[in-house]
Amino acid sequence: MKTPLILSAAASIQTAILAHESELESLDREIGDGDHYINMKRGAQVVVEMQAELATLTPDAALQKIGMKLLSTIGGASGPLLASFFMSMAKSLKENGDDTIVKIAAAFAAGVDAIRQRGKADVGEKTMLDVLIPVANTFQSLAAQHADTTLICNTLMQTAEQGMLATKDLIATKGRAAGLGERAIGHIDPGAKSCQLMIEAVCTLILDSQV
Amino acid sequence: MKKFINNVDDILVESLSGFAAAHADLVNLHLEPNFITRKHKAVNKVAIISGGGSGHEPLHAGYIGYGMLDAACPGHVFTSPTPDQMLAAAESVHADQGVLFIVKNYAGDVMNFEMAAEMLPFENATVLTSDDCAVINSTYTTGRRGVAGTVIVEKCVGSLAEAGAHLQACKALGDKVNSRTASMGVALTSCTVPAAGRPTFDISDHELEMGVGIHGEPGRRRETMRAADAIVSDLVASIVEDLTVRNIKTAGENEALLLVNGFGATPLMELYLLYNTAAKLFNQHGIQIARSLVGNYTTALDMAGASITLCLLDDEIKQHWDSPVHTAALRWGK
């Protein structure tokens, strides 16, 4: 993994979030409290603005810095969750190295596990984890099988899409939609949607850069 | 929306600056990261720090001062503060006796304080307040929410810390007060978050929201508006039921503190009317109101409505409630 990829990924994520303003806002109005898009936009913005200071860092140091910045910028529940992801991913890369796809998949999974622990949530509770956990598992198993980059990216995008769509039929037991009970059924979770968008953005970036 | 605003983005800092200027004898304001401390740093005691989203004033900054908090960290309106605020506040006020965080039980607050606690380079502990008996799970949290009872926890813990008690003793008292406290709120209107510009929920002139939270999040049920006594009767019944179910109320301990708290847009005249009925009804349940507090102590911006909080006293809690306090919002005995 190289730091320039992280910088390009941040820009792609920002573009994807901005392009889905009305969709994210309406999802959050339906079952959240209406601030998800604003928080995601603010988070993407500060990371993109860090380009210059990140450029000279190693990938793990850059991810650690991104995590710390998000932690002090976003607030609410999504700040600590996203920050935990980047900081744990950074820790895994720092300790184990970043030179193989297996190590990168393991670092991604470590980040997702940090969200799971911080949020005390799991698959099936109508949160971002319904996208992230299946993606982390698929990523690790494809990496272990030495799948090529194109197959990995395409499969992860499909997995993310399925996880996101699956939140529609769930009752929320964690996150902002908890407490709405059956009223939340029929609505896609906004956090799952934004995670799916981010994964799609990064996978598309990697696929495009291969051509 | 009709509010006193210059620029929506400046509301928080302008309000904090006004608070600091009005109470310059009591507090210092620090910006970026935002936190407020006592004017004169306390020495040789556990540092008590609280914080949470803004919009609940005077919670928490109004309780900074002798006998209560050492610092408070205000987030954006109804949004948890971030760990860098807690770290900076702790760095500023700790006096080598450890730091105790008092945190209302909302997912965002819990996670941000948790991360701050993990990063803090010195001994610390956390009291989670969860006095709201309205709902088991609300929109904003897992488990019971921390609401107006937090004021009683902050007062008692602050008093014990001022007396020189150790960190774990302060935490134990905070946990005890929280466990003996129950609150239930009712809203007559919604609040309007300035950045949103429109009411958080729709409610007609003929309805009330029973069990509402301090962010205007839904409670137990939407009901038809009725006479005050009937509303108070339901609030009191919920609290008594909660204390009974949790097996808190025991024979021989029947003295309590009754807090009638306004949510921001209900006049004191009505709050006293509620108190009048609530005290009588608790009496009928064998609970004698030995201490009282009536006013706007944990608000929800401009929501009309009120909450009733009952804290079952024992000698220790009574002593720490009565002890001197000198803050912007609570002051007696000094």
Interface residues (C-beta under 8 A of the other chain):
Chain A: D33 G34 D35 I38 L71 S72 T73 I74 G75 G76 A77 G79 P80 L81 A83 S84 R118 G119 K120 T173 K174 G175 R176 A177 A178 G179 L180
Chain B: P33 G75 H76 T79 S80 P81 T82 P83 D84 A107 G108 M111 N112 E114 M115 V135 N137 S138 T139 Y140 T142 A195 A196 H215 E217 P218
